[in-house]
Amino acid sequence: MVKITMIKKFALCVEYNGGNYHGWQRQKNVSSIQEEIEKSLSMIANHKIDVICAGRTDAGVHSIGQVIHFNTISIRKKSAWTIGANHYLSKDISIKWIKEVPENFHARYSALSRSYRYIIYNYNLRTSFFNYGYNHIHQKLDILKMNNAAQYLLGEHDFSAFKSANCQSSSSCRKIFKLKISRLNNWIIIDITANAFLYHMVRNIVGSLIEIGISKKKENWMKILLQKKDRNLAGPTAASKGLYLFSVEYPIFFNLP
């Protein structure tokens, strides 16, 4: 009798503090989020697990909504994939939920949009809390100017002015659905949602918004940057420690948490 091995696919949500890692992607001789997650899941599965993520984050970038998928031949309780795997993970990484998904699900290619959040502590003196999860900007930021400038970026555009020189994407066109800046006392929150992002795109946009917020540049400068398509003209890349992959949206029929 031939034994049939059933392969199952699971989607899994991960949150992590990226401050102690060299980004998501597995690399030689440095620590990565992907490597640690694969090791922990492999311990539970008792065979090698490879994972695919919705969006690779850079060194120092965090997540509260990274989605991954993996295949396995092992039959385990959901608590084994979550509580069990968390037991082998460092305190900087935690699995939030897991769900079995159909074969056609893909963490990256099935995604409709990704949302990032950037956090700024905006005060002339530092705070002793939340040390590795925000960017400290001493100069007073005008969020009205920043929000007005952000409106130029909504919709589909060529975002060449905001992509890294190391970006390997064949097209610089992306569609931003939402870009909003809000303030809560000394904290400034920048929320941005798009169908996809170029390498360093969010941090380069934030860096340019900061230039406008401190009145170094005018609001319509953002429109000029889009037209010029020159990264050298835009603002500096904002620090990675303030950036979070916030959530990933998928078609409703996958019924993900």
N, C-alpha and C positions, 0 to 999 in steps of 0.2 A: 504493500500500500504506500502510495506517495503522500508524504506529509506536506500540506499546503501552508505556507507561512503568510499570514495576513499582515500587510503593512498599513499602519494607521498614521494619519497626519493630524498634528495638533497645532493650534495657535496659542500663543502664550504672551502675556503682558509683563513687562519688566520695568521696574524703576531703579535708578542708580544715581549715586553721587560720583560724577566722573573725575573729581579732583585728583584722585590717586591713580588714574589710568591714562594710557596713551591713546585714548579714543576707543571706539567700538571694535574696529577691525582687528582680527588676529594678526600679530606681527612677531617676528623673531626677536628674542632677547628682551622684550619689554612686555609689561602687563597690559592686558586688554579686557574689556567687558565680555566680548565674544568668547574668548578662550576660557574664562572662568565659568561662564554659563554652560558651555559645551562640556566642560569637565564634570560639573555637578549633575547635569542631565545624564551623562554617560554612566555615572556612578549608579543612578537610579535604574537606568535601562539595562545595565550590564552589557552594553555594547556601545560602540562609538556613535556619538550623536553630532551631526552638523546642523547648524542653524542658519536661517536666512532672516534678515531684519528688514523692517519697513524703511529705515533710513539710517545710514552710518553717521554717527556723531564724532566730532573731533575730540582731541585731547582736552580734558577739562570740562567738557560739556556734559550736562546732566539729562536725566529723563524721568518723567513720571508716567509715560505712556508709550514706551517703545513696544512694538508688536513684532514677534518673531514666529516662524513656523519651523517644524522639524518632523521627520518621519521616524517611526520606530516599529519594531516587530514585537516589542515587549508589552505585556498586558499589566498595567499598574492602576491602582486607585488614583483618583485625582489628587488626593491628599499627598500621595507619594511624589507626584510631579511638582507640587507646590511646597508644602511643609517639608517634605523630605529633601527636595533640591535646595531649599533655603538653608537647610542645616549645613550643607557643604559650601554655601556661598559666603563671601565676606560680608561684614556688616554694611558695606557700601552698596550692596546689590540685593534686590528682593523681587521675587516673583509674586505678582498680584492675582492673576487668574490664569486658568487654562481651559481650553475648549477644543473638542474634536471637530475638525473641519473637513469638508469634501476635498477630493484630490485636486480640483481646479482652483483652490485657494492658494494665493501667493502673497506673503507678507508685504512684498514691495510692489509687485505689478497689479495686485488687486485693489490697492489703496486708491481712494478717490481724492483725498487731500491729507496734508500734514499740517499740524498747528504747533508753532513754537511760542514760547514765552520768554521774554528777556526782563530781568529784574535789576533795577538800579537803586542804590541807596543815595539819595540826593541831599547831602548836607555837608557843611564845611568840616565837621568833625566825624571821625569814624564811630561805628557802633561795635560793641564787643560780641554781638550775637550774629549767628548765621554766617560765619566768617568766610566760607568758601562757596556761597551760593548767590552772590550778587556782585555787581560792578559798582564801585564807589566813585561817584562824580561829585567833586567839590563845588563846582560852579552851579549856580541856580539855573535849572532848566525850565524853559517856557513850553509847557505841553500843548498850549493852544497853537503856537507856531509849528510844533512838531506834528500835531494832528493835521493841520492845514497842508503841510508839506507832504504828509503821507498819502493824501488823496490822489496825488499825481501817479502813485505807484499802483493804484487799484486797477484791476483788469489785466489783460494780456499784453505783455511788452517784451522787448528784447532787453534783458537785464545784464548785458555785458559789462556795464559800469560797476556792477556789484558782485562779480564773480572773481574767484581767485585765479591767479595765473596758472595754478596747478589743476584747474578744473578740466576734466576729461569729457564733459558732456558734448555731444555733437551739435546741440542747439542751445542757444542762450535764451530762448523764449519760454516764459513761464506765466502762469495766471494767478495773481493774488486776489483772493476773495475777500479778505478782511485784514485791516491794519489799523489798530487802535492803540492809543497811548492814554493811560489813566494815572492818576496820582492818589495815593492813600498816605496822608501825612508826609513823611520824608521818603516814602517808597514810590518809585515810578515803575509801572508795569507796561510792557510793550507786547501786545498780542498780534501775531501774524499767521494767517492761514493761506496756503496756496496749494495748487495741484501737485507741485514738486518744487524743490529748491536746488540751486546751483551750489557748488562748493564755496563755503564762507558767505553765501548770499545774505543770510539773516544778519550775521555780525557786521557785514559791510554796510547794510542798510541802516542798522542801529548806529554805527559809527558816524554816518552822514546825518542822521536825525539828531544826534548829539551836537554836531557842529551847528545845526540850525537852532537847537534848543538853547545854546549858550550865546546865540545871536552873532556867531562868527560868520554865518552864511544866511542869506535870505531864503524865504519859503520856496520861491520859484526855482531855486538852485536845484532842487530835486528833479524838476522837469528838464532842466538843462542837462543834467547828468544822464538821464534816459536818452536824450537826443544825441549826445556826444558819444555814448557807448565806450567810454574810456575809463578803465578802472583807476588810472593814475590821477584822474580829476576828482574822484570821490573821496569821502572821509576815510580815516584810518579804520582798521578792523577792530571792532569792539572786543573786549576781553572775553574769553570763552567761559569763564566761571559764572557769568550772569545768564547763560543760555540754557533753556530746558526744551527738550522735545516733549511737548505737552500732551498731544493726542494724535491718533491716526484714525481717519474715517474710512469705513469700508461699506460696500453695498449692504443694504438692510437684510438681504436674503441669507447672508452668512450668520446673522443673528449673534454677533459677538457681544460680550458684555460692554 
